[in-house]
Amino acid sequence: MSTQERESKPGPVAESTRITSLDLIRGVAVLGILLMNAVSIKFGFVPYLNISAGGSETWLDWTVGVFGEIFIDQKFMGLFSLLFGAGVMLFIERAAGARCC
């Protein structure tokens, strides 16, 4: 079986043709989304928008809250969306190759 036939055959992607770096970054993005939603899971939606509404009283609470707002909030959702789009494009290219010839 040639390489072209193996890549165009319908079914799961073979281990040798997977892009592991894309899978790794996608996993990091999913974990980042979990971190992003950790506050709203624990305290509800209001502290997600206002750090002091969640009972933030110490400097550590504020440090973690500000760090989350700057480096985590919505950044990982955008990264995951970008990677989802890249996955869809790979899927479309693979499907187009399966229909050819």
GROMACS elastic network, one bead per residue, 0.5 to 0.9 nm:
[ bonds ]
;  ai    aj funct       b0    kb
    1     4     6  0.83039   500
    1     5     6  0.63069   500
    1     6     6  0.65988   500
    2     5     6  0.53031   500
    2     6     6  0.62589   500
    2     7     6  0.87681   500
    3     6     6  0.50823   500
    3     7     6  0.61925   500
    3     8     6  0.86417   500
    4     7     6  0.53245   500
    4     8     6  0.62232   500
    4     9     6  0.86909   500
    4    97     6  0.85971   500
    5     8     6  0.52644   500
    5     9     6  0.61257   500
    5    98     6  0.83348   500
    6     9     6  0.55121   500
    6    10     6  0.89442   500
    6    14     6  0.87847   500
    7    10     6  0.82527   500
    7    13     6  0.80984   500
    7    14     6  0.82983   500
    7    17     6  0.81460   500
    7    94     6  0.74655   500
    7    97     6  0.80102   500
    7    98     6  0.77264   500
    8    94     6  0.66015   500
    8    95     6  0.73544   500
    8    96     6  0.85450   500
    8    97     6  0.57111   500
    8    99     6  0.78166   500
    8   100     6  0.85321   500
    9    98     6  0.63280   500
   10    13     6  0.85495   500
   10    95     6  0.81023   500
   10    98     6  0.71607   500
   11    14     6  0.86995   500
   13    16     6  0.83055   500
   13    17     6  0.66005   500
   13    18     6  0.65093   500
   14    17     6  0.54494   500
   14    18     6  0.65315   500
   15    18     6  0.54372   500
   15    19     6  0.88094   500
   16    19     6  0.84647   500
   17    20     6  0.89684   500
   18    21     6  0.88804   500
   18    22     6  0.85702   500
   18    23     6  0.83044   500
   19    22     6  0.54692   500
   19    23     6  0.65687   500
   19    24     6  0.89055   500
   20    24     6  0.60927   500
   20    25     6  0.86265   500
   21    24     6  0.50030   500
   21    25     6  0.61904   500
   21    26     6  0.84606   500
   22    25     6  0.52630   500
   22    26     6  0.60511   500
   22    27     6  0.86110   500
   22    83     6  0.74331   500
   22    86     6  0.88904   500
   22    87     6  0.85876   500
   23    26     6  0.50370   500
   23    27     6  0.61858   500
   23    28     6  0.87311   500
   23    83     6  0.89816   500
   24    27     6  0.51315   500
   24    28     6  0.63609   500
   24    29     6  0.86975   500
   25    28     6  0.50482   500
   25    29     6  0.61832   500
   25    30     6  0.87072   500
   25    79     6  0.86564   500
   25    80     6  0.84588   500
   25    83     6  0.80578   500
   26    29     6  0.50258   500
   26    30     6  0.62912   500
   26    31     6  0.87595   500
   26    79     6  0.80200   500
   26    80     6  0.61770   500
   26    83     6  0.64011   500
   26    84     6  0.81339   500
   27    30     6  0.51194   500
   27    31     6  0.63245   500
   27    32     6  0.85781   500
   27    80     6  0.87727   500
   28    31     6  0.51483   500
   28    32     6  0.61222   500
   28    33     6  0.86908   500
   28    76     6  0.83074   500
   28    80     6  0.87747   500
   29    33     6  0.62380   500
   29    34     6  0.87035   500
   29    75     6  0.87524   500
   29    76     6  0.51184   500
   29    77     6  0.70364   500
   29    78     6  0.87125   500
   29    79     6  0.62359   500
   29    80     6  0.53328   500
   29    83     6  0.87358   500
   30    33     6  0.50755   500
   30    34     6  0.64114   500
   30    35     6  0.88150   500
   30    76     6  0.73814   500
   30    77     6  0.80081   500
   30    80     6  0.68542   500
   31    35     6  0.63639   500
   31    36     6  0.86022   500
   31    76     6  0.83950   500
   32    36     6  0.60580   500
   32    37     6  0.86370   500
   32    72     6  0.67309   500
   32    73     6  0.86549   500
   32    75     6  0.82942   500
   32    76     6  0.53694   500
   32    77     6  0.77966   500
   33    37     6  0.62047   500
   33    38     6  0.85361   500
   33    72     6  0.80229   500
   33    73     6  0.82069   500
   33    74     6  0.78928   500
   33    75     6  0.85302   500
   33    76     6  0.56576   500
   33    77     6  0.60092   500
   33    80     6  0.83648   500
   34    37     6  0.52341   500
   34    38     6  0.60286   500
   35    38     6  0.50857   500
   35    39     6  0.79091   500
   35    68     6  0.83380   500
   35    72     6  0.73983   500
   35    73     6  0.85083   500
   36    39     6  0.71975   500
   36    40     6  0.83108   500
   36    48     6  0.89654   500
   36    68     6  0.72722   500
   36    69     6  0.86987   500
   36    72     6  0.59695   500
   36    73     6  0.54220   500
   36    74     6  0.72193   500
   36    75     6  0.88460   500
   36    76     6  0.78317   500
   36    77     6  0.85773   500
   37    40     6  0.53540   500
   37    41     6  0.60709   500
   37    42     6  0.87165   500
   37    48     6  0.81269   500
   37    73     6  0.84679   500
   38    41     6  0.50999   500
   38    42     6  0.62710   500
   38    43     6  0.85841   500
   39    42     6  0.52817   500
   39    43     6  0.58675   500
   39    44     6  0.71361   500
   39    45     6  0.80289   500
   39    47     6  0.69759   500
   39    48     6  0.60976   500
   39    54     6  0.83232   500
   40    43     6  0.52860   500
   40    45     6  0.50056   500
   40    46     6  0.76541   500
   40    47     6  0.68733   500
   40    48     6  0.56035   500
   41    44     6  0.58667   500
   41    45     6  0.80230   500
   43    46     6  0.76616   500
   43    47     6  0.65565   500
   43    48     6  0.81605   500
   43    54     6  0.64387   500
   44    47     6  0.66764   500
   44    48     6  0.73231   500
   44    54     6  0.86951   500
   45    48     6  0.52533   500
   45    49     6  0.70394   500
   46    49     6  0.55396   500
   46    50     6  0.62006   500
   46    51     6  0.83822   500
   46    53     6  0.66410   500
   46    54     6  0.76224   500
   47    51     6  0.51355   500
   47    52     6  0.68632   500
   47    55     6  0.84015   500
   48    51     6  0.66011   500
   48    53     6  0.85602   500
   48    54     6  0.81508   500
   49    53     6  0.85146   500
   50    53     6  0.55796   500
   50    54     6  0.75525   500
   51    54     6  0.59145   500
   51    55     6  0.77972   500
   51    56     6  0.65619   500
   51    61     6  0.87415   500
   51    62     6  0.74929   500
   51    65     6  0.63849   500
   51    66     6  0.82099   500
   52    55     6  0.57049   500
   52    56     6  0.51276   500
   52    57     6  0.75861   500
   52    62     6  0.82438   500
   53    56     6  0.71920   500
   55    61     6  0.86050   500
   56    59     6  0.82692   500
   56    60     6  0.85514   500
   56    61     6  0.52250   500
   56    62     6  0.62676   500
   56    65     6  0.83392   500
   57    60     6  0.83329   500
   57    61     6  0.64409   500
   57    62     6  0.73998   500
   58    61     6  0.52678   500
   58    62     6  0.65633   500
   58    63     6  0.86855   500
   59    62     6  0.51370   500
   59    63     6  0.59847   500
   59    64     6  0.85800   500
   60    64     6  0.60725   500
   60    65     6  0.83486   500
   61    64     6  0.53587   500
   61    65     6  0.60448   500
   61    66     6  0.86059   500
   62    66     6  0.59462   500
   62    67     6  0.83306   500
   63    66     6  0.52787   500
   63    67     6  0.59956   500
   63    68     6  0.84666   500
   64    67     6  0.50816   500
   64    68     6  0.60620   500
   64    69     6  0.86149   500
   65    68     6  0.51219   500
   65    69     6  0.62218   500
   65    70     6  0.87414   500
   66    70     6  0.61773   500
   66    71     6  0.84778   500
   67    70     6  0.52755   500
   67    71     6  0.58230   500
   67    72     6  0.73645   500
   68    71     6  0.54470   500
   68    73     6  0.58579   500
   69    72     6  0.60204   500
   69    73     6  0.50288   500
   69    74     6  0.84532   500
   70    73     6  0.65986   500
   70    75     6  0.87602   500
   71    74     6  0.85886   500
   71    75     6  0.69539   500
   71    76     6  0.88973   500
   72    75     6  0.55494   500
   72    76     6  0.63822   500
   72    77     6  0.89560   500
   73    76     6  0.71501   500
   73    77     6  0.80834   500
   74    77     6  0.51221   500
   74    78     6  0.62977   500
   74    79     6  0.87043   500
   75    78     6  0.52683   500
   75    79     6  0.62797   500
   75    80     6  0.86972   500
   76    80     6  0.59768   500
   76    81     6  0.84016   500
   77    80     6  0.51001   500
   77    81     6  0.61008   500
   77    82     6  0.85879   500
   78    81     6  0.50286   500
   78    82     6  0.61642   500
   78    83     6  0.86351   500
   79    82     6  0.51037   500
   79    83     6  0.62317   500
   79    84     6  0.85397   500
   80    83     6  0.50449   500
   80    84     6  0.59661   500
   80    85     6  0.85492   500
   81    85     6  0.62044   500
   81    86     6  0.86305   500
   82    85     6  0.51718   500
   82    86     6  0.63141   500
   82    87     6  0.87306   500
   83    87     6  0.61432   500
   83    88     6  0.85915   500
   84    87     6  0.50315   500
   84    88     6  0.62342   500
   84    89     6  0.86787   500
   85    88     6  0.50230   500
   85    89     6  0.62213   500
   85    90     6  0.86618   500
   86    89     6  0.50847   500
   86    90     6  0.62637   500
   86    91     6  0.86184   500
   87    90     6  0.50662   500
   87    91     6  0.61289   500
   87    92     6  0.86145   500
   88    92     6  0.61174   500
   88    93     6  0.85967   500
   89    92     6  0.50544   500
   89    93     6  0.61509   500
   89    94     6  0.85348   500
   90    93     6  0.51475   500
   90    94     6  0.61078   500
   90    95     6  0.85348   500
   91    94     6  0.51134   500
   91    95     6  0.60544   500
   91    96     6  0.85255   500
   92    95     6  0.50389   500
   92    96     6  0.60251   500
   92    97     6  0.85198   500
   93    96     6  0.51002   500
   93    97     6  0.61896   500
   93    98     6  0.87219   500
   94    97     6  0.50742   500
   94    98     6  0.63171   500
   94    99     6  0.89660   500
   95    98     6  0.50558   500
   95    99     6  0.65656   500
   95   100     6  0.89186   500
   96    99     6  0.53774   500
   96   100     6  0.65179   500
   97   100     6  0.52669   500
   97   101     6  0.84738   500
   98   101     6  0.80454   500
